[in-house]
């Protein structure tokens, strides 16, 4: 059986910079390289390593790329104080780390945030991912579909509300009280879904630690940091789903508060550390034995009544959306494409888990040996990431295949054909 190779990139890895971007001139790009170079050098003690490394800034519309150093194959040409070229179509554009032309790069989409500290935050986040293997952290992006269920969302929101209050508290006693409640909400959430503590931990060790790194290297003052983190949580609550983006807001808060006590805490963890347990011990917190009683008693302080009402209403709406997607991609005739060597990019904020059938990605781009698939109206990714389901084609013109909300550009050696049962298949010649 051929092994499917999957590479995941995300359209947006910094939730807090939305709405803060502007157009920039190419003359600004060397300035941005120098900004992050200086910032990482000043905070090299964070990981006992200067994270500054090979970086690519990419214009999504033109695919023009600007780099701080040359690639190993000579595709990038000297352009004043930087290097430039064009990114091949087969490479998905996203905020991510990747291997290309003999080097490991941190890739970031242009334009960058207008605010300097937000800009450094984003770039440091991606540089952490680039350095991640050398720091001993595995790159994990597990699904946390339980966070699209009512109880999962409810107790995550309560945890984050408690974290907001811990940031805004003026006394150590109040900070610790709110942290205790935040971690109690977390522990209670984990009782609803077997294995959820493991998958949440894996994503937090990946994206959470990366965003914590960005927060520290951005070097905001206390007031700026609190505002950034609180605003980020408030913005996060507006996301359609939490399953892949929650870690950008949990660990940065816990990590920042712990960093104020211990500047070396992050160097004491590994990619097998249970962060929940670590945080409980580091903050000297005692979790109550009767989780349910304490949670019910404390919910009101953190907008619990409003959160409960909103999540009950959302649960009813999402059931209808799931039913519609099940009909579209499972029950009615549809087009399934199996992966060979797949690379996918998507927005982690709007995906919709469909029970045990997989996850619908409203917008995504897939590249594989067979070509490039662009999706704008949803596609169902299988649970084990070996195939994608889309609606049947409505037009086949040579190597250009079109459906409702999707286009497929085939490479040589592949075609789409209808079999005797009127099912469409991707054929490798």
KEMAR-394319 format. One line per field, with one value per residue (C-alpha): residue number from 1; chain; x, y, z. Coordinates in steps of 0.1 Angstrom, whole numbers, plus 5000, padded with zeros to 4 digits. Example, Ala and Ser with C-alpha at 12.3 -4.5 7.8 and 13.67 -1.06 7.14 Angstrom:
BEGIN
i <- 1, 2
ch <- A, A
px <- 5123, 5137
py <- 4955, 4989
pz <- 5078, 5071
//
This chain:
BEGIN
i <- 1, 2, 3, 4, 5, 6, 7, 8, 9, 10, 11, 12, 13, 14, 15, 16, 17, 18, 19, 20, 21, 22, 23, 24, 25, 26, 27, 28, 29, 30, 31, 32, 33, 34, 35, 36, 37, 38, 39, 40, 41, 42, 43, 44, 45, 46, 47, 48, 49, 50, 51, 52, 53, 54, 55, 56, 57, 58, 59, 60, 61, 62, 63, 64, 65, 66, 67, 68, 69, 70, 71, 72, 73, 74, 75, 76, 77, 78, 79, 80, 81, 82, 83, 84, 85, 86, 87, 88, 89, 90, 91, 92, 93, 94, 95, 96, 97, 98, 99, 100, 101, 102, 103, 104, 105, 106, 107, 108, 109, 110, 111, 112, 113, 114, 115, 116, 117, 118, 119, 120, 121, 122, 123, 124, 125, 126, 127, 128, 129, 130, 131, 132, 133, 134, 135, 136, 137, 138, 139, 140, 141, 142, 143, 144, 145, 146, 147, 148, 149, 150, 151, 152, 153, 154, 155, 156, 157, 158, 159, 160, 161, 162, 163, 164, 165, 166, 167, 168, 169, 170, 171, 172, 173, 174, 175, 176, 177, 178, 179, 180, 181, 182, 183, 184, 185, 186, 187, 188, 189, 190, 191, 192, 193, 194, 195, 196, 197, 198, 199, 200, 201, 202, 203, 204, 205, 206, 207, 208, 209, 210, 211, 212, 213, 214, 215, 216, 217, 218, 219, 220, 221, 222, 223, 224, 225, 226, 227, 228, 229, 230, 231, 232, 233, 234, 235, 236, 237, 238, 239, 240, 241, 242, 243, 244, 245, 246, 247, 248, 249, 250, 251, 252, 253, 254, 255, 256, 257, 258, 259, 260, 261, 262, 263, 264, 265, 266, 267, 268, 269, 270, 271, 272, 273, 274, 275, 276, 277, 278, 279, 280, 281, 282, 283, 284, 285, 286, 287, 288, 289, 290, 291, 292, 293, 294, 295, 296, 297, 298, 299, 300, 301, 302, 303, 304, 305, 306, 307, 308, 309, 310, 311, 312, 313, 314, 315, 316, 317, 318, 319, 320, 321, 322, 323, 324, 325, 326, 327, 328, 329, 330, 331, 332, 333, 334, 335, 336, 337, 338, 339, 340, 341, 342, 343, 344, 345, 346, 347, 348, 349, 350, 351, 352, 353, 354, 355, 356, 357, 358, 359, 360, 361, 362, 363, 364, 365, 366, 367, 368, 369, 370, 371, 372, 373, 374, 375, 376, 377, 378, 379, 380, 381, 382, 383, 384, 385, 386, 387, 388, 389, 390, 391, 392, 393, 394, 395, 396, 397, 398, 399, 400, 401, 402, 403, 404, 405, 406, 407, 408, 409, 410, 411, 412, 413, 414, 415, 416, 417, 418, 419, 420, 421, 422, 423, 424, 425, 426, 427, 428, 429
ch <- A, A, A, A, A, A, A, A, A, A, A, A, A, A, A, A, A, A, A, A, A, A, A, A, A, A, A, A, A, A, A, A, A, A, A, A, A, A, A, A, A, A, A, A, A, A, A, A, A, A, A, A, A, A, A, A, A, A, A, A, A, A, A, A, A, A, A, A, A, A, A, A, A, A, A, A, A, A, A, A, A, A, A, A, A, A, A, A, A, A, A, A, A, A, A, A, A, A, A, A, A, A, A, A, A, A, A, A, A, A, A, A, A, A, A, A, A, A, A, A, A, A, A, A, A, A, A, A, A, A, A, A, A, A, A, A, A, A, A, A, A, A, A, A, A, A, A, A, A, A, A, A, A, A, A, A, A, A, A, A, A, A, A, A, A, A, A, A, A, A, A, A, A, A, A, A, A, A, A, A, A, A, A, A, A, A, A, A, A, A, A, A, A, A, A, A, A, A, A, A, A, A, A, A, A, A, A, A, A, A, A, A, A, A, A, A, A, A, A, A, A, A, A, A, A, A, A, A, A, A, A, A, A, A, A, A, A, A, A, A, A, A, A, A, A, A, A, A, A, A, A, A, A, A, A, A, A, A, A, A, A, A, A, A, A, A, A, A, A, A, A, A, A, A, A, A, A, A, A, A, A, A, A, A, A, A, A, A, A, A, A, A, A, A, A, A, A, A, A, A, A, A, A, A, A, A, A, A, A, A, A, A, A, A, A, A, A, A, A, A, A, A, A, A, A, A, A, A, A, A, A, A, A, A, A, A, A, A, A, A, A, A, A, A, A, A, A, A, A, A, A, A, A, A, A, A, A, A, A, A, A, A, A, A, A, A, A, A, A, A, A, A, A, A, A, A, A, A, A, A, A, A, A, A, A, A, A, A, A, A, A, A, A, A, A, A, A, A, A, A, A, A, A, A, A, A, A, A, A, A, A, A, A, A, A, A, A, A, A, A, A, A, A, A, A, A, A, A, A
px <- 5000, 5015, 5021, 5004, 5027, 5009, 5022, 4999, 5002, 4978, 4964, 4965, 4987, 4984, 4948, 4955, 4967, 4935, 4924, 4958, 4974, 4982, 4999, 5037, 5064, 5092, 5116, 5102, 5110, 5147, 5136, 5113, 5141, 5163, 5136, 5131, 5169, 5174, 5145, 5155, 5191, 5180, 5158, 5182, 5182, 5146, 5157, 5194, 5194, 5190, 5159, 5167, 5171, 5160, 5128, 5104, 5079, 5054, 5028, 4998, 4985, 5017, 5036, 5066, 5089, 5114, 5141, 5167, 5193, 5198, 5184, 5208, 5197, 5201, 5164, 5164, 5183, 5200, 5176, 5192, 5195, 5176, 5168, 5137, 5120, 5088, 5074, 5064, 5027, 5031, 5040, 5010, 5013, 5008, 5023, 5043, 5077, 5088, 5116, 5124, 5154, 5178, 5168, 5143, 5124, 5099, 5073, 5050, 5024, 5025, 5014, 5027, 5009, 5013, 5020, 5057, 5052, 5025, 5047, 5076, 5052, 5041, 5076, 5090, 5061, 5071, 5108, 5101, 5084, 5114, 5137, 5113, 5130, 5164, 5148, 5135, 5098, 5077, 5056, 5021, 4987, 4962, 4925, 4906, 4871, 4856, 4861, 4833, 4809, 4788, 4806, 4840, 4834, 4816, 4844, 4871, 4854, 4851, 4888, 4897, 4874, 4893, 4926, 4915, 4907, 4941, 4958, 4937, 4942, 4964, 4972, 4991, 4963, 4937, 4959, 4963, 4926, 4917, 4944, 4931, 4896, 4910, 4928, 4898, 4876, 4902, 4904, 4866, 4864, 4888, 4864, 4838, 4861, 4885, 4920, 4912, 4939, 4964, 4954, 4950, 4985, 5000, 4986, 4996, 5032, 5032, 5012, 5009, 5046, 5052, 5028, 5043, 5076, 5062, 5047, 5080, 5102, 5078, 5090, 5058, 5055, 5031, 5002, 5007, 5010, 4979, 4959, 4972, 4964, 4929, 4920, 4932, 4909, 4879, 4886, 4890, 4855, 4841, 4858, 4833, 4852, 4879, 4893, 4926, 4931, 4925, 4962, 4971, 4954, 4958, 4995, 5006, 4986, 4998, 5033, 5035, 5023, 5048, 5076, 5071, 5080, 5105, 5123, 5135, 5103, 5100, 5135, 5124, 5098, 5101, 5077, 5064, 5056, 5020, 5015, 4984, 5002, 5033, 5013, 4994, 5028, 5045, 5018, 5015, 4978, 4955, 4928, 4896, 4885, 4848, 4853, 4817, 4806, 4834, 4828, 4791, 4797, 4822, 4806, 4786, 4817, 4830, 4798, 4787, 4750, 4755, 4780, 4757, 4728, 4749, 4764, 4730, 4717, 4748, 4745, 4711, 4723, 4754, 4734, 4716, 4749, 4763, 4732, 4736, 4773, 4766, 4741, 4764, 4796, 4785, 4749, 4745, 4768, 4801, 4837, 4864, 4901, 4928, 4961, 4996, 5019, 4996, 5002, 4973, 4967, 4936, 4922, 4921, 4893, 4863, 4866, 4836, 4840, 4814, 4810, 4833, 4832, 4860, 4861, 4847, 4872, 4852, 4883, 4914, 4941, 4955, 4985, 4994, 5011, 4978, 4975, 4961, 4926, 4912, 4881, 4858, 4826, 4837, 4853, 4853, 4887, 4886, 4894, 4928, 4937, 4939, 4912, 4891, 4854, 4839, 4807, 4805, 4821, 4799, 4825, 4855, 4876, 4908, 4929, 4906, 4879, 4852, 4825, 4803, 4828, 4860, 4885, 4910, 4939, 4954, 4990, 5001, 4993, 4960, 4924, 4888, 4864, 4829, 4825, 4795, 4778, 4780, 4807, 4836, 4871, 4906, 4925, 4963, 4974
py <- 5000, 5034, 5057, 5090, 5120, 5149, 5184, 5209, 5246, 5272, 5303, 5323, 5314, 5347, 5353, 5386, 5405, 5404, 5438, 5454, 5449, 5474, 5476, 5481, 5490, 5466, 5491, 5483, 5446, 5449, 5470, 5442, 5416, 5438, 5443, 5406, 5400, 5425, 5412, 5376, 5385, 5405, 5376, 5348, 5337, 5326, 5293, 5297, 5301, 5330, 5320, 5343, 5321, 5319, 5338, 5342, 5370, 5362, 5383, 5358, 5375, 5376, 5347, 5371, 5362, 5382, 5365, 5375, 5350, 5331, 5296, 5267, 5262, 5298, 5305, 5337, 5367, 5395, 5425, 5454, 5443, 5411, 5383, 5379, 5355, 5337, 5309, 5278, 5271, 5237, 5254, 5265, 5301, 5304, 5314, 5283, 5267, 5246, 5229, 5245, 5246, 5230, 5251, 5252, 5285, 5305, 5317, 5346, 5362, 5399, 5424, 5422, 5438, 5476, 5475, 5467, 5445, 5425, 5421, 5408, 5386, 5369, 5365, 5351, 5326, 5313, 5314, 5292, 5267, 5268, 5261, 5237, 5204, 5217, 5226, 5191, 5198, 5176, 5194, 5182, 5195, 5171, 5176, 5186, 5180, 5178, 5216, 5219, 5202, 5221, 5211, 5214, 5249, 5260, 5250, 5263, 5297, 5296, 5288, 5317, 5341, 5331, 5337, 5372, 5380, 5366, 5390, 5420, 5412, 5435, 5412, 5379, 5363, 5372, 5361, 5327, 5324, 5330, 5306, 5280, 5284, 5284, 5251, 5236, 5244, 5227, 5196, 5194, 5197, 5168, 5145, 5148, 5135, 5106, 5115, 5152, 5161, 5144, 5160, 5195, 5191, 5182, 5213, 5235, 5222, 5231, 5263, 5274, 5274, 5291, 5319, 5323, 5327, 5354, 5372, 5373, 5382, 5411, 5428, 5447, 5463, 5449, 5470, 5463, 5425, 5423, 5443, 5421, 5388, 5400, 5414, 5381, 5361, 5383, 5381, 5343, 5340, 5351, 5323, 5298, 5269, 5265, 5231, 5242, 5278, 5276, 5270, 5305, 5319, 5294, 5288, 5324, 5336, 5308, 5311, 5349, 5348, 5320, 5338, 5367, 5343, 5320, 5332, 5297, 5277, 5270, 5255, 5229, 5213, 5188, 5176, 5149, 5173, 5174, 5211, 5210, 5192, 5213, 5245, 5232, 5224, 5256, 5279, 5258, 5252, 5227, 5213, 5205, 5169, 5177, 5193, 5194, 5212, 5238, 5245, 5250, 5273, 5294, 5296, 5328, 5348, 5341, 5348, 5312, 5318, 5337, 5312, 5283, 5300, 5308, 5274, 5257, 5279, 5273, 5235, 5235, 5255, 5234, 5202, 5215, 5226, 5191, 5175, 5196, 5187, 5150, 5150, 5170, 5150, 5116, 5106, 5120, 5111, 5129, 5129, 5113, 5119, 5099, 5115, 5104, 5132, 5158, 5194, 5213, 5248, 5261, 5286, 5268, 5291, 5279, 5241, 5220, 5184, 5160, 5134, 5104, 5111, 5137, 5175, 5200, 5227, 5256, 5271, 5251, 5245, 5210, 5202, 5166, 5145, 5147, 5185, 5215, 5216, 5249, 5248, 5278, 5261, 5232, 5198, 5168, 5156, 5120, 5112, 5097, 5123, 5099, 5114, 5144, 5144, 5172, 5176, 5160, 5179, 5202, 5208, 5188, 5207, 5189, 5192, 5219, 5203, 5225, 5218, 5239, 5259, 5241, 5238, 5211, 5216, 5182, 5174, 5153, 5116, 5121, 5124, 5124, 5099, 5087, 5049, 5027, 5036, 5073, 5078, 5101, 5088, 5102, 5080, 5077, 5068
pz <- 5000, 4989, 5018, 5016, 5025, 5040, 5045, 5063, 5061, 5075, 5058, 5091, 5120, 5139, 5148, 5165, 5135, 5115, 5104, 5111, 5077, 5051, 5017, 5019, 4995, 4986, 5002, 5036, 5034, 5043, 5072, 5084, 5080, 5102, 5128, 5134, 5132, 5160, 5181, 5180, 5189, 5219, 5231, 5222, 5258, 5255, 5238, 5242, 5205, 5180, 5160, 5131, 5100, 5063, 5057, 5027, 5024, 4997, 4978, 4974, 4942, 4922, 4940, 4941, 4970, 4989, 5010, 5035, 5021, 4988, 4982, 4976, 4939, 4928, 4920, 4940, 4926, 4944, 4947, 4965, 5002, 4998, 4973, 4952, 4927, 4920, 4941, 4921, 4917, 4934, 4967, 4988, 5001, 5038, 5071, 5078, 5078, 5049, 5030, 4996, 4974, 4999, 5029, 5057, 5055, 5076, 5050, 5058, 5035, 5026, 5036, 5072, 5101, 5103, 5141, 5147, 5177, 5160, 5130, 5151, 5170, 5137, 5123, 5156, 5157, 5122, 5130, 5160, 5137, 5115, 5144, 5161, 5151, 5163, 5196, 5201, 5195, 5171, 5146, 5155, 5142, 5157, 5153, 5184, 5171, 5206, 5208, 5183, 5206, 5231, 5263, 5247, 5235, 5267, 5291, 5268, 5267, 5305, 5308, 5285, 5304, 5336, 5319, 5308, 5345, 5356, 5331, 5343, 5381, 5401, 5430, 5430, 5450, 5424, 5396, 5412, 5420, 5383, 5371, 5395, 5380, 5345, 5350, 5368, 5338, 5317, 5338, 5339, 5300, 5296, 5316, 5288, 5259, 5262, 5250, 5246, 5271, 5248, 5215, 5231, 5246, 5213, 5196, 5225, 5224, 5187, 5181, 5217, 5223, 5190, 5198, 5233, 5216, 5194, 5224, 5243, 5213, 5204, 5236, 5244, 5278, 5304, 5293, 5256, 5263, 5284, 5258, 5230, 5248, 5260, 5226, 5210, 5232, 5225, 5187, 5190, 5204, 5171, 5152, 5137, 5153, 5180, 5170, 5155, 5168, 5206, 5213, 5201, 5231, 5260, 5262, 5254, 5285, 5308, 5294, 5298, 5334, 5342, 5324, 5348, 5376, 5358, 5327, 5320, 5323, 5286, 5285, 5311, 5289, 5261, 5233, 5258, 5286, 5299, 5299, 5320, 5348, 5344, 5347, 5378, 5395, 5383, 5396, 5428, 5422, 5439, 5417, 5436, 5439, 5431, 5397, 5387, 5419, 5418, 5381, 5386, 5415, 5396, 5362, 5369, 5376, 5340, 5320, 5324, 5320, 5287, 5274, 5282, 5264, 5234, 5231, 5233, 5205, 5184, 5189, 5173, 5143, 5138, 5137, 5106, 5089, 5096, 5081, 5050, 5046, 5052, 5023, 5001, 5006, 5018, 5010, 4975, 4946, 4950, 4937, 4959, 4952, 4970, 4979, 4968, 4980, 4993, 5005, 5020, 5032, 5049, 5074, 5108, 5121, 5101, 5098, 5107, 5121, 5107, 5135, 5126, 5089, 5087, 5086, 5062, 5051, 5036, 5019, 5011, 4985, 4978, 4957, 4949, 4921, 4902, 4902, 4922, 4938, 4949, 4971, 4979, 4990, 5011, 5009, 5032, 5044, 5055, 5092, 5083, 5057, 5028, 5005, 4998, 4989, 4967, 4947, 4912, 4883, 4862, 4835, 4822, 4796, 4791, 4822, 4837, 4859, 4875, 4901, 4924, 4943, 4933, 4904, 4896, 4874, 4864, 4857, 4827, 4831, 4850, 4838, 4853, 4839, 4847, 4852, 4843, 4876, 4868, 4895, 4887, 4892, 4890, 4866, 4865, 4830
//
